[in-house]
């Protein structure tokens, strides 16, 4: 698809809950099916033809950069380091000067959803949206806030604890944002995209939901990390051999 946006991968987390199973490694570098979790996301981006990925790195940022270098799978990798914890919203704002496209794809570095990224970009542009949020049907988990959509598919509630079961979904941690919105985030502050930024945007901007009928697989807890070993080992995006392109 032509004119694909840049991607920002939020991978600065330390993964404190995973320390018993991954030790001191950054959460996004946790081994899944024998390879760092980030590789699954890079394969997904490459499969859909994305060219540039900006990595918002924090905890053990040098370990991530030394492993992947300037590029993998034909993706150019650019690093946006944070010197202090900035949260997901602050890390995204910190990367704003590196974004070269009008819109930007944003992905959490600790979750994977086999969503059609081509269809997501088309949906976002067709809707003339300021922001689009990938959501999946509720799977019964109780440790998350829900995304609420109206009948037109517009996001009307974010990180809500209740709501009509027919209208509530789980945030998959994949977004498309206009660069203008990203630059409206206060710089150099620790801000949560999920708790502080998006709840404001749904009141002040056009935020649409992109419903994916599958599931979101995250590695945020030891049990989910173990579950991911099986699920992601058989995923399409884990079927490509790693090829680090040091010429980029």
TIGUMI-327215 format. One record per residue (C-alpha): residue in three letters; z, y, x. Coordinates in steps of 0.02 Angstrom, whole numbers, padded with zeros to 5 digits, always signed. Each point is the difference from the previous one (the first is absolute). Example, Ala and Ser with C-alpha at 12.3 -4.5 7.8 and 13.67 -1.06 7.14 Angstrom:
<nodes>
ALA+00390-00225+00615SER-00033+00172+00069
</nodes>
This chain:
<nodes>
UNK+00000+00000+00000UNK-00047+00170+00074UNK+00124+00140+00033UNK+00154-00108+00007UNK+00161+00096+00028UNK+00110-00013+00152UNK+00148-00117-00018UNK+00181+00033+00045UNK+00112-00152+00025UNK+00186+00038-00012UNK+00076-00115+00131UNK+00150+00092+00072UNK+00137-00107-00076UNK+00128-00097+00101UNK+00021-00141-00127UNK+00189-00010+00009UNK+00010-00132-00137UNK-00117-00111+00100UNK+00099+00005+00162UNK+00072-00176-00029UNK-00178-00072+00000UNK-00105+00116+00108UNK+00127+00073+00120UNK-00034+00176+00068UNK-00187+00002-00036UNK-00073+00138-00112UNK-00017-00062-00179UNK-00189+00023-00002UNK-00012-00111+00155UNK+00095-00145-00079UNK-00099-00159+00032UNK-00083-00071-00156UNK-00102-00159+00022UNK+00015+00027+00187UNK-00064+00180+00005UNK+00074+00173-00025UNK+00004+00050-00183UNK-00101+00158+00037UNK-00150-00108+00041UNK-00013-00054-00182UNK-00018+00183-00052UNK-00126+00036+00137UNK-00107-00147-00056UNK+00004+00065-00178UNK-00055+00174+00054UNK-00138-00071+00110UNK-00063-00115-00137UNK-00032+00152-00111UNK-00083+00101+00137UNK+00135+00127+00042UNK-00028+00083+00169UNK+00161+00093+00044UNK+00182-00049-00021UNK+00142+00117+00045UNK+00161-00091+00039UNK+00158+00097-00045UNK+00114-00080+00129UNK+00184+00026+00035UNK+00119-00139+00050UNK-00066-00086+00158UNK-00163+00096-00017UNK-00050-00045+00178UNK+00006-00186-00041UNK-00126+00025-00141UNK-00117+00110+00102UNK+00004-00112+00154UNK-00042-00153-00106UNK-00147+00071-00098UNK-00064+00138+00113UNK-00141+00113-00061UNK-00081-00119-00122UNK-00014-00170-00086UNK-00133-00080-00110UNK-00112+00152+00024UNK+00137+00116-00064UNK+00042+00151+00104UNK+00190+00014+00012UNK+00085+00168+00018UNK+00187+00015+00023UNK+00113+00127-00085UNK+00173-00018+00079UNK+00159+00067-00076UNK+00139+00051+00118UNK+00133-00015-00136UNK+00008-00096-00164UNK-00109+00092-00127UNK-00007-00123-00145UNK-00164-00054-00079UNK-00043+00174-00065UNK+00046+00088+00161UNK-00098-00125+00104UNK-00154+00027-00108UNK+00016+00189+00017UNK+00022-00020+00187UNK-00170-00087+00006UNK-00090+00134-00103UNK-00083+00088+00147UNK-00084-00163+00051UNK-00081-00029-00170UNK-00185+00047+00003UNK-00050-00042-00180UNK+00033+00089-00165UNK+00092-00153-00068UNK+00109-00123+00094UNK+00046-00181-00033UNK+00186-00029+00032UNK+00074-00174+00023UNK+00178-00059+00026UNK+00006-00097+00162UNK+00115-00136-00069UNK-00094-00056-00156UNK-00168-00077-00043UNK-00101-00004-00161UNK-00174-00075-00004UNK-00068+00146-00100UNK-00183+00051-00001UNK+00008+00158+00105UNK-00181+00043-00041UNK+00040-00001-00186UNK+00157+00104+00032UNK-00098+00137+00088UNK-00131+00002-00139UNK+00136+00008-00133UNK+00088+00145+00087UNK-00159+00102+00017UNK-00066-00040-00173UNK+00166+00057-00075UNK-00002+00158+00107UNK+00182-00041+00036UNK+00116+00089+00121UNK+00087-00165+00034UNK-00024-00182-00048UNK+00133-00135+00011UNK-00038-00186+00010UNK+00115-00094-00118UNK+00022-00184-00042UNK+00077-00079-00156UNK+00189-00018-00001UNK+00051-00169+00070UNK+00178+00002-00063UNK+00081+00065+00159UNK+00147+00115-00032UNK+00020+00088+00168UNK-00138+00128-00023UNK-00045+00151-00103UNK-00146-00013-00119UNK-00158+00103-00015UNK-00035+00050-00180UNK-00178+00031-00061UNK-00059+00080-00162UNK-00144-00068-00103UNK-00126+00100+00103UNK+00063-00078+00162UNK+00088+00156+00061UNK+00165-00021+00092UNK+00139+00075-00108UNK+00152-00077+00085UNK+00032-00048+00180UNK+00145-00102+00069UNK+00068-00018-00176UNK+00135-00130-00034UNK-00055-00042-00176UNK-00143+00028-00123UNK-00108-00097-00121UNK-00042-00167+00086UNK-00182+00019-00055UNK-00017+00166+00091UNK+00097-00032+00161UNK-00069-00060+00164UNK+00056-00025+00179UNK-00058+00121+00135UNK-00108-00096+00125UNK+00024+00128+00138UNK-00185+00047+00009UNK-00057+00175-00047UNK-00145+00122+00006UNK+00053+00181+00021UNK-00095+00161+00019UNK+00031+00077+00170UNK+00051+00159-00091UNK+00147-00090-00081UNK+00053-00077+00165UNK+00008+00172+00079UNK+00113+00060-00139UNK+00138-00116+00060UNK+00131+00100+00097UNK-00029-00029+00187UNK+00128-00061+00126UNK+00121-00066-00130UNK+00059-00174-00047UNK-00077-00027-00172UNK-00030-00157-00104UNK-00173-00015-00074UNK+00065-00115-00136UNK+00163+00086-00046UNK-00039+00184+00029UNK-00186+00036+00013UNK-00089-00105-00131UNK+00123+00037-00142UNK-00043+00185+00023UNK-00187-00029+00016UNK-00012-00093-00165UNK+00063+00158-00085UNK-00107+00124+00097UNK-00162-00094+00042UNK-00118-00129-00072UNK+00067-00169+00056UNK-00088-00156-00064UNK+00048-00183+00007UNK-00120-00130+00067UNK+00053-00167-00073UNK-00028-00153+00108UNK+00029-00165-00093UNK+00071-00088+00153UNK+00167+00017+00089UNK+00076+00103+00139UNK+00068-00098+00146UNK+00129+00092+00106UNK+00103-00056+00149UNK+00149+00114-00029UNK+00132-00138-00018UNK+00023-00164+00094UNK-00049-00103-00153UNK-00158+00100-00034UNK-00043-00007+00183UNK+00011-00189-00005UNK-00104-00006-00160UNK-00133+00106+00084UNK-00023-00130+00136UNK-00079-00117-00127UNK-00093+00125-00111UNK-00078+00105+00138UNK-00045-00148+00110UNK-00130-00045-00132UNK-00058+00176-00046UNK-00178+00057+00030UNK+00059+00142+00112UNK+00089-00123+00115UNK-00158-00101+00029UNK-00078+00115+00130UNK+00034-00026+00184UNK+00084+00146+00088UNK-00119+00102+00105UNK+00077+00151+00087UNK-00140+00121+00041UNK+00061+00095+00152UNK-00161+00102+00008UNK+00049+00108-00151
</nodes>
